[in-house]
């Protein structure tokens, strides 16, 4: 287990709250202290920690790997930050990007030509974990003269059929 500053603060606050609650049950300090020492980890790992994971949108971030990108498309959002900020794709040709990411999943609409434009490639990144998350993460790669010039991260609202 890694002891971080937020963990120490949360566990300390939880210990104080459990101790104060235990004092309302029994006025003997040693009994309250034993109850607090036993119940604090139980409350943290079985109540507070699951609630934090459900309601926060924190997720693991991984370095980009072409093999993992193709193998597990639902977890691409974990590699998105590295892919965008490393500028790995910028300056690469369409064939090089196809080798890294695979074929584009769809092309963006271009109002100027009134059709899907093959210079705007889109990839689905999956859905970030979270209790109330209804958005799908996506990236759009923009090409000029068959060379990647930009990468844009955006979100699509999920549509569920009833």
C-alpha positions, 0 to 999 in steps of 0.5 A: 500500500502506498501512503500518500498525503491525501490518504493519511489526511482522510484516514486521520479524519475518519479515525477522529470521527470514529473515535468521537462516535465511540466516545458517545457509546462508552466513556472509557478512552481505552475502549473508544480507542480500540473501537476506533483502531479496529473500525477505521480501516474497515470503514475506509476500505469497505465504505469510503473507498468504494464511494470515492471510486464510484463518484470520482472520474479518476482513471489510470493513465498508460503510455501509448502502445499500438498493440494494446490500442488495437487489442482493447479498444474499450480502454483506449481512454487510458492512453489518450493523454499520452497520445495527445501530449507526446505529439507522437502522431503529428507529422506522420502520414496516413499509412503510418497512423493506420499502422499505429492505430488501425483504420479510422472508425469514422470520418467527420462531416465536412459542410464545405463538401457536404460529405464525410471528409477523409482528412478527419479521422475519428477513433473511439476511446471508450467510456471513462469509469464513473457513476454518472458518466454518460459520455463517450471519449473520442479523438479526431486526427486532422490531416493536411496533404496526407500528413497529420497536423492536429489531434483533438479530444472530444466527447459524445453524449451516449444515446441509449435505446429504450 
